[in-house]
Structure formats: C-alpha cells, structure tokens
C-alpha cells in the first residue's frame, strides 16, 4: 500500500502550478506532471484522480485562500458601509494578482471545451458571492438596505461596481496593481454608489 504524505502532495501541486501557468491547462498532461515530479503516473493518481482535481488543488493553494478570507471578512458587527469597504479592499487586493489572473485566463480558455469553468465557478467564486448574498439578505431584513431588492441582485451590483475600474484593465496588462490608497479610494466610491442605489 502506498503511503501518502502531505509533503509529496504539495510538491505535486507546486510542479503542476508551474506547468499550468507556463503552458496552459490543455497542454499540461498527467504524464507531463508525473515526469516532472519524478515518479510514476500510478503515484500521481494515488494523490489526485484527474488533472481537473490537481487544478482545483492548485487553485486552492494560490491566492484563493486570501480571497476566501475576504468573503468571510464581512461583519454583522459593523455598519453596512464599513463592512462593505473592508470587504471590497480585501477582495480587490486578493484578486489583483498575477496568479489569480493566470487561473482565470486558464479557466476562460477551457470553459467552452469542458465543464472546468462550471466546476471552478461552483467551487470558488459562487461560494464566496453566496457569503456576500447572505450578508446582504441579513442587512435587507434589518432594513439597513432597501427591503424591495433581491439580495443576489444587490450582491451582483456590488461586484460590478467593485470590479468596474480595475479588473479588466489589470487582467489585460493595461495597468499595474494600484497602491493601497488608490484601491481604498476606488472601493469607497463603489460602496458609496451602491448605497445610494440601495438605501
């Protein structure tokens, strides 16, 4: 019986990450990863059942943990504004990274060819925005936001406002990641616009 170790699993993830980022998801095979790891495909399959599973592990080991923390940072103890500003800063700071953009580009490239995009969305972004939706729902119920709006619609409004100025130009390499002060200014402006719409 083969004995699994966390060190070996992490080594596989790191090698797979480098392969995915350098040559893309489609061109990276299980055979290639096993060759780079220095073991057999049987050893690789002892840790991961498929290339998709390795990709999800790579996704989780990248800055996605920081993104998850951003989604979990929404606090019921703070005002709506303060909670959303803190969340927005954490969120943009987390996604405006080369690793996250590389992952998103890979997923977009594969989305029309397999169900990788759907699974990625369900395992990552959807879970996070569901957390925000629950926060919105609670604040709607407490009448801190308009009672006649749908919580998911409000969540997507906020997402659009937060991402509007930075995410596309950054993903295309048109701008560098702004300084923390500039990110705060953009988030505060987005949250102010959101609150005007929803209060």
N, C-alpha and C positions, 0 to 999 in steps of 0.2 A: 504493500500500500504506500502510495506516495504521500509524503508529509508536506503540507502546505506551510509556508512561512510568510509573515507579513512583509519581511524584507524582500523576498522574491517577488511578491505581488507588486510592491511599489517599484521594483526595478523594471518589471514588465510595463507598468503604467508609464514610467518616465521614458522608456525606449519607444513605446507606442506613441506617446505625445510628440516626441521629436519627429517620428516618421509621419504622423498625420499632418503636422504643421509644415514639414518640408516638402512632402509630395502629395498631400491631399488624402481624403478618406478612401476614395475609389481605388487609387493606385497602391494603397497600403494593404498587403495581404497578411493573413495569419502566418503564412510561410515566411514572409519577409520579417515579421516581428520575431518569430521563433529563431530565425537565423541571427538576428541582431542580439537577441537575449543570450544565445549560445547554447540553447537546449533543443529538445525535440518539440514537434507540434503537439505530441501527447502531453508533454509537460505544460505547454501553454494552455491546452484545453482542460487541464486539471484545475486551472485558475479561472479561466473565462470560457464560456460556452460558445462565444461567437465574437466576431470583430465588432459588432454593434455593442456588445457588453463591455468590451475594452474601451470603446469610445465613450460610453457613459461614465466609466470609471475615470477616464481622462478628464471629462467634463467636470466631474465632481471634485477632482483633485486640483483643478485650476482655480481661478478666482471665483468660481461659482459658490464656494463656501462663504466668501465675503458677501456675495450678492444675497445669499440666503439670510445672512445676518442682517443685511439692510432691510429685507422684507419683515424680519422678526423684530425690527427696532421700533415699529410703531407702538406708541404707548398710550394707553387709555388714561394715564395719569396727567398727561399734558393737554394743552389746548389743541384744537384741530390744527391750527396754523403751525404751532411749534412741532407737533408730531409730524406733519407733512414736510416741513422744511428739513427736519433731521433725517427723515426717510429719504427725501429727494437728494440730499447731499451724499448720503451713504450709497444710494443707488447709482447715481452718476459716477461717483468716484470708483465704484466697483466695475461698472460695465465699460468705462472708457480706458480699456487696457488692451494691449496687442493680443494677449491670449484669448480674451473673450471675443474680440472681433474675428480672430482666426477661426475659433469654434463656430461662430455664427456663419461665416463665409462657407465653411465646410458643409454645414447643415443645409444652407440655402442651395448649394451646388448639388446636394444629394436629394433634396426634397421632391423633385419631380421623378426620381428614379426608384425610390423605395419609401418605406414608412419611417425612415430615420427621422425626418423632420417632425412628423406627428409625435413620435415617441419622445424626441428631445423636448418638444413643447410641453408635453404632458408631465415629463419627469422634472422639468426645470421651470421655465417662465410661468406656466399655468399655475403651478403650486404657489409660487411667490405672489402672483397677482390675485390668487384666491385669498391669500392672507390679507392683502390690501382691501379686497372686497368685503371681507368680514369686518375690518376696521370701519369702512365706510358705512356698512349696514348698521353697526352699533351707533355711529355718530348720527345717522339719519333717524334712528329710533329715539335717540336722546334729544332730537330736534336741534342739534348743532349744525346740521346740514338740511337742505330742503327735504321735506317729507314726501314730495311728489316725484322724486327722482329714483331711478333704478340704481342700486348700489354698483352693479357691474358696469353700467354705462358711466357712472361717475368715476369709477376706477380707470376705465379706458380714457376718459377725458384727461385725467391727471397724467396718465402715462404719456399721452400725446403731447401735453404741454411741457412735461419734463424733458422729453427727448427731442423736441422740435428743433432747437437751436444748435445742438451739438452732435447728436448721434450719427446722422447721415454724413455730414462733412468729416467727422473723425473716422468713420468706417471707411471712407474713400481716400483717406490720407490727405485731405484738403486742409486740415488744421491739426495742430498738436493739442494734447490734452491741456485745457486751461488750468491756470493756477487755482488753488483752493478758494481764494477770494472771489474770483470770477464765477466759479461754479456756484458758490453761495448766492451771488447776485442773480444768476440765472434761475436758480431754484426758487428764491424768494419771489421773483417776478412771476414765475409759473404758478406758484401756490396762490399768490395774490389774485391772479386771473381766474384760477379755479374757484376760489372762494367767492369772488364776485358772481360767478355763474351759478354757484350752488348754495348761496345763503339768502 
